[in-house]
Structures are given as C-alpha cells and as structure tokens.
C-alpha cells in the first residue's frame, strides 16, 4: 500500500520533496478522473435491465477500494512532507 515510500530517494531537497508531492497529487487527480469515468460506466450498466446486482456490488467494491488506497497513499505522503517541514522549522501552521 505504501510502496511509494520505497521509491523516494533517502535524501531530497525541500524543493524536490515538494515537487514529488505535487506530482503525486497530480497522479492521484488523474487516477480519480479515471475512477469517476469507470463509476459512470458502472452506474449506466446498473440501470440496464437484467443487470446482475452481485456483479455491480463486486465492481463497486473494487472501485471504492482503489479510490480509498489512492487517497490514503496521498495523505501519507502529505503527512510525511508536513512532518519533515516541521522538523526543519519551515512549516509555521497546518
């Protein structure tokens, strides 16, 4: 779940860390857009006569899990960035 931590070099400048955070946010927004498109298709299929409820529930669960993992990863990255800023007395208030 937090595999991105393994990809961050151990020593980054503040500017590099900030860029990494912004890029992670950008990727999360793009993923969210893809997920919303998938959800729209799922809702369209749910409205079709003869739609299988169990299939809808299964797909919805998978989509919501992907969404939650993405948000949790971004929140963890943000918390780490905030902690590092606080340690370096850069962050005045949150």
Protein Blocks (a to p, Z undefined) as FASTA:
>chain_A
ZZmmmmpcfbdcfklmmmmmmmmmmmmmmmmmmmmmmmmmmmmmmmpghiafklmmmmmm
mmmmmmmmmmmmmmmmmmmmmmmmmmnomafbZZ
